């Protein structure tokens, strides 16, 4: 069972996340893992493979690719030491398995990985919805070897061609351990994340999903919706030709992988619908001020948003 606190965790003032203490480079000359198998060698999985090899945190990296095309790109870029076409050959001999595939695929794969993994093998994931994944992991690995995690890093580009070794440098990497999670397994996973340059935080899975519905999932939904709204206008395609930085900046994340985001929105349904309702209410308040010609109310809301945006940029 995961302890409520301990020497390995410290709480950050004013935050509901918990940062893991420890050195930036938590291992000596010996690798943390003998063989890390990364299932999914796209942006996140490929970047982790590169970063872990570069840091000397793993001895061997094995990649499992879903398609020959992705394996070919991963092979040409040298993302892994070996590439496998299937879980059986890929997971064999691993002491760490990282599931770096869309969130619904993670849930599907967990019970398939369980009987293939060595008894001491630790399993983790990089999905951005944690509640359902943690629940599935606890069922597949009742001995607590599954460690749910989420790197707060990425780009709108996807696939192995976009992988880069410095993707996680300075980024937050969140662990959401459950009641069954072994502290030793979580510590080892956290050490790897620190080795690739990330700051490790702990959050409760349900709170994580509420937070990221607000700060990540809603912005992506808004970007997709804005592009749909623009295209739905009369001669929308022609209007886009006259757009400047505003439309491009706002909709940048609409260039992300639609399959990945479809799964995220559906798996985090309730938190997403809750924040989406709040967003719709905010839009309606702006619409009402414009409709009523209420300049004071409109300006007050715009000013409030600008101040919040400036604080966000300052904190970054």
Secondary structure, 3 states (H helix, E strand, C coil): CCCCCCCCEEECCCCCCEEECCCCCCCCCCCCEEEEEEECCCHHHHHHHHHHHHHCCEEEEEEECCCHHHHHHHHHHCCCCEEECCHHHHHCCCCEEEECCCHHHHHHHHHHHHCCCCCCCEEEECCCCCHHHHHHHHHHCCCCCEECEEECCCCCCCCHHHCCCCCCCCCEEEECCCCCCCHHHHHHHHHHHHHCCCEEEECCHHHHHHHHHHHHHHHHHHHHHHHHHHHHCCCHHHHHCCCCHHHHHHCHHHHCCHHHHHHHHHHCHHHHHHHHHHHHHHHHHHHHHHHCCCHHHHHHHHHHHHHHHHHHHHHC
